[in-house]
């Protein structure tokens, strides 16, 4: 079965009991550029593959003589003039590479020809990189005055050593398949005719292992690349204990070996990003870790914070952290989920069409006080949302829910004849809500306009809202509610 998009072709394969998909980048005439359309297509293919429990392998290759020569430089000329769109492209490319690197599937970049710049970045994110004998590979960004933006500056050094990575990146030249093999970059070099069958055989062999064990081992390797040795060793103990004592696969593997049969893995009990405590003490420990993470993020910045800093702040062992969170991304997401859930929750209790003017004042006060008390988390939210699609989606969903409640209040007021029928409730809700949000950011995060007493701010914003929505402004709405 093949499923094509304008930029990719999806093929299914099965070998030695392992099922997988092979994605061909399908613009050979342009040397398979990795533009936003292609990145989004790869993300959709990855979504479909991960949702199918029978699929274990995910292989990417190129049609024609190239794997991928990198980004579409002609499109970049226009894209660089649109910062928001360029940021979205970088965020999606980053997400694609992280999912290939950390996700549950056995991933392989099958480099059939030229692999340059963004093509190299995509290949570096895969579990295996196989390459045809005649292919050429290199960073190449500097050749057109560009910089790597999908992890190349970070992953290449971890793959071949920083000194060699400097040579590859700063020289900009392309290297032979054998040179790539000598520096340890690729798993397999072979002739073009045998590249596909040998690559699929490698993926199929890995795919026969327990999917849970494979996924967990990838987590451990990723931890080792990012953490210091002590953190990595602690994480190893935590994860192996959890895997051995909670998963069916661990016991099934032992029994199959002793009984000299093929194991029947189910891949269940996968490690989630967070683990909920089962006792009151566990709840207290988890809450302490979250509070400590918040302190450390505010003090050091999210990018500079380390798990060891969080556990030191909490006066707990690093093992305690890993009992409840897989990494610092997980605890950050937990903090931001709490923040966004709370702001939507208090809106649910505030709006009342029977006294809309009071509703405006009460909700404005609650919102500003909440923003002020959580300015550190809002600063983190805004920072991380620029590069983390999951956080950006969470934030967007919370905003939509908040604006929906405002729009509902406006509609109820229109039904009672105290709000103008000509108003578009959804647009007005977004306009006024965005205005208030922008003021709160400028005041409490940036520190501007902070000298105004909150009573005056609440009154001024409430009057603007009332004058925009209600007939007769705030006084008219008050009398109508009596």
Secondary structure, 3 states (H helix, E strand, C coil): CEEECCCEEEEEEEECCEEEEEEEECCHHHCCCCCHHHHHHHHHHHHHHHHCCCEEEEEEEECCCEEECCCCHHHHHHHCCCHHHHHHHHHHHHHHHHHHHHCCCEEEEEECCEEECHHHHHHHCCCEEEEECCCEEECCHHHHCCCCCCCHHHHHHHHHCHHHHHHHHHHCCCEEHHHHHHCCCCCEEECHHHHHHHHHHHHHHHHCCCHHHHHHHHHHHHHHHHCCHHHHHHHHHHHHHHHHHHCHHHHHHHHHHHCCCCCCCCCCCCCCCECCCCCHHHHHHHHHHHHHHHHHHHHHCCCCCCHHHHHHHHCCCHHHHHHHECCHHHHHHHHHHHHHHHHHHHHHHHCCHHHHHHHHHHHHHHHHHHHHHCHHHHHHHHHHHCCCHHHHHHHHHHHHHHHHHHHHHHHHHHHCCCECCCCCHHHHHHHHHHHHHHHHHHHHHCCCCCCCCHHHHHHHHHHHHHHHHECCHHHHHHHHHC
